[in-house]
Amino acid sequence: MMDMATTIQVSDSLLRELKSKKMHEKESYEEVIWDLLEDTMELSEETKQDIKRSLKEIKQGKTLTLDEVKRRLKIKNV
């Protein structure tokens, strides 16, 4: 199924604001709008469970420092 496209009118001030939100020059306005909407969207049940599991692991001390990760991956400081 192909997505439909539409044109919307926005004020110059909103256009400037959307441009300022771009992470890079080639980012589309659709990507900018989705990024802005993401903050208001509900998390999936899977994501909620992943967060709960991660918080439990943190409380149990199942974490590594950045230096430990670098040592295990044999990454030297740059």
N, C-alpha and C positions, 0 to 999 in steps of 0.2 A: 504494500500500500504506500502510495506516495503522499508526503505531507503537502498540504495546501499552503500557499503563501498569500499574504495580504499586505497591503500598505496602510500604515497608520499615520496620522498627523500628530506631531508633537511640537511644542513651542521651542524656540531657540534656546531658552534656558534649560529645558529638559534635555535637549540634544547635547548641549555642553556637559551636562551632568552625566549622561550616559557615556559620552566620550571619555570623561575623566575616570570612569569605572573600568575601562578596558585594561586588561592585564598586558596586552600587547597590541600593536597596531592592526594586525590582521584578524583580531577577534571580532566576531560578528555581534551585532546588537542583540540577536537572539540569545547568544551565549551569555552576554552581559545580563539580560533580563532573567534568564534561568538561574544564574548565580545569585541574583538579588532575591528571587522567589524561593530559592533553596532554604533560606533561613526560616521561612514561614511554613515549610512543608513538614508533615508528620514523618517521623522516623519509622521505618519498617520494623516489624516484630523481630526479624533476624538481626537487624542493627541494634535494637534494644537489648537483645540477648547477648550479643557480642560485647556491648558496653558493660553489662552486668558481670559477664565472665572476666573481662579485663580488669574491672575494679576489684573483683575478688582476688585475682592473681596479684595485683598491686598490694593489697592488704596482706597477702601471704608472703610478701617479699620476693615474689618471682619476677624480679626485674634485673636488668643489667645497666651499668653505667655506660656512657659513650666510650670511655676508655676500655672497658671490658669487651664491648662489641668490636672495637678496632683491633684489640689484641687477638680475639678469636678469629677474626677475618683477615688477620695479618695485614692490617692497613697502617701505614706509617703516617705520622703527623706531617702535614704539608705546610 
